[in-house]
Amino acid sequence: MREKKSAKETREKIYKYIKKRGKKGATDEEGFVYLGIGGCTYRQARSALVKEGLVEASGEVRHGTSAFPATVWKITDKVFE
């Protein structure tokens, strides 16, 4: 079964954004606001990147607009293909 092109493009945009952030990483909220992607779409795509071994939790949290701490995500050494 072929993957939808738009889903891969979304994952690639998110991957490149988190990579661009470097050691600072990015929370989901920071990413979906910056990229103009809906929160659910962003989280699903970021979750797929985690499953693919391309993104991982950094062990840090930051506070955004929510009262809850947000996980900071960073890229791994694996390269997006």
C-alpha positions as CSV (number, residue, x, y, z in Angstrom):
1,M,0.0,0.0,0.0
2,R,1.4,3.4,-1.0
3,E,1.6,6.1,1.7
4,K,-0.1,9.4,1.0
5,K,2.4,11.9,-0.2
6,S,1.0,14.6,2.1
7,A,1.5,12.5,5.2
8,K,5.2,12.0,4.3
9,E,5.6,15.7,3.5
10,T,4.1,16.7,6.9
11,R,6.5,14.4,8.7
12,E,9.4,15.8,6.7
13,K,8.4,19.4,7.6
14,I,8.2,18.5,11.3
15,Y,11.5,16.6,11.1
16,K,13.3,19.6,9.5
17,Y,11.7,22.0,12.0
18,I,12.9,20.0,15.0
19,K,16.3,19.5,13.4
20,K,16.6,23.3,12.8
21,R,15.9,23.9,16.5
22,G,19.1,22.0,17.4
23,K,19.8,21.3,21.0
24,K,16.9,23.4,22.1
25,G,14.4,20.9,20.5
26,A,10.7,21.7,20.2
27,T,7.5,21.0,21.9
28,D,4.5,19.9,19.9
29,E,2.8,23.3,20.5
30,E,5.9,25.2,19.3
31,G,6.0,23.1,16.2
32,F,2.4,23.3,15.2
33,V,2.2,27.0,15.8
34,Y,5.4,27.7,13.8
35,L,4.4,25.4,10.9
36,G,0.7,26.4,10.9
37,I,-0.3,22.7,11.2
38,G,-3.3,21.6,13.2
39,G,-2.4,20.1,16.6
40,C,-3.8,16.7,16.0
41,T,-2.2,16.4,12.6
42,Y,1.1,17.6,14.1
43,R,1.1,15.1,17.0
44,Q,0.1,12.2,14.8
45,A,3.0,12.9,12.4
46,R,5.5,13.5,15.2
47,S,4.4,10.2,16.8
48,A,5.1,8.5,13.5
49,L,8.6,10.0,13.5
50,V,9.1,8.6,17.0
51,K,8.0,5.2,15.8
52,E,10.4,5.4,12.9
53,G,13.2,6.2,15.3
54,L,13.8,9.7,13.9
55,V,12.6,11.8,16.9
56,E,12.8,11.1,20.6
57,A,11.9,12.8,23.9
58,S,14.8,14.8,25.1
59,G,14.0,14.3,28.8
60,E,13.2,18.0,29.1
61,V,9.8,19.8,29.4
62,R,8.7,23.3,28.8
63,H,5.5,25.2,29.6
64,G,3.5,26.6,26.7
65,T,0.0,28.0,26.8
66,S,-1.3,25.0,28.6
67,A,-1.0,24.6,32.4
68,F,0.7,21.2,31.8
69,P,4.4,20.6,31.1
70,A,5.1,19.8,27.4
71,T,7.7,17.2,26.3
72,V,10.6,18.6,24.3
73,W,11.4,16.5,21.2
74,K,14.7,16.2,19.5
75,I,16.0,14.4,16.4
76,T,18.0,11.2,16.7
77,D,21.1,10.3,14.6
78,K,18.9,8.4,12.1
79,V,18.4,10.3,8.8
80,F,15.0,11.0,7.3
81,E,14.6,9.3,3.9
